[in-house]
Amino acid sequence: MEEAEALCDNVALIDKGRVLATESPERLARLVAKSERIDFSSKDESVPARVRGLSGVASVRALEQPTSYRVELSDEDALHSVLSFLVAQRVTTLGTSRPSLAEVYVHVIGDRGFKV
């Protein structure tokens, strides 16, 4: 999946011989998340709760690594303000991303033993 994401202009999602979607990896990622998501780390345990209260934030969930979190946005326009807030909180790491093709596959087709 990583190779297809890096090299292909368009990708087809096929399930049991049926084409479900043919789009660019970026457009397919929008099936899972309408905008970029934000990953951050902070030792301040109050930061995730305060981020949840910001306008345009759909959810904040803990990631596998301790003190690491993922923010899903409900409004693309909130990206700048949430990033600005996190910078002001002096988070230890900060990045944005879109869902991978593997995550899109699991979201659209189901896991059926496939691991992301």
Secondary structure as UniProt FT lines:
FT   HELIX           2..7
FT   STRAND          11..15
FT   TURN            16..17
FT   STRAND          18..23
FT   HELIX           25..29
FT   TURN            30..32
FT   STRAND          37..41
FT   TURN            45..46
FT   HELIX           47..52
FT   TURN            55..56
FT   STRAND          57..62
FT   TURN            66..67
FT   STRAND          68..73
FT   HELIX           76..78
FT   HELIX           79..88
FT   TURN            89..90
FT   STRAND          93..97
FT   HELIX           101..109
FT   TURN            112..113
//
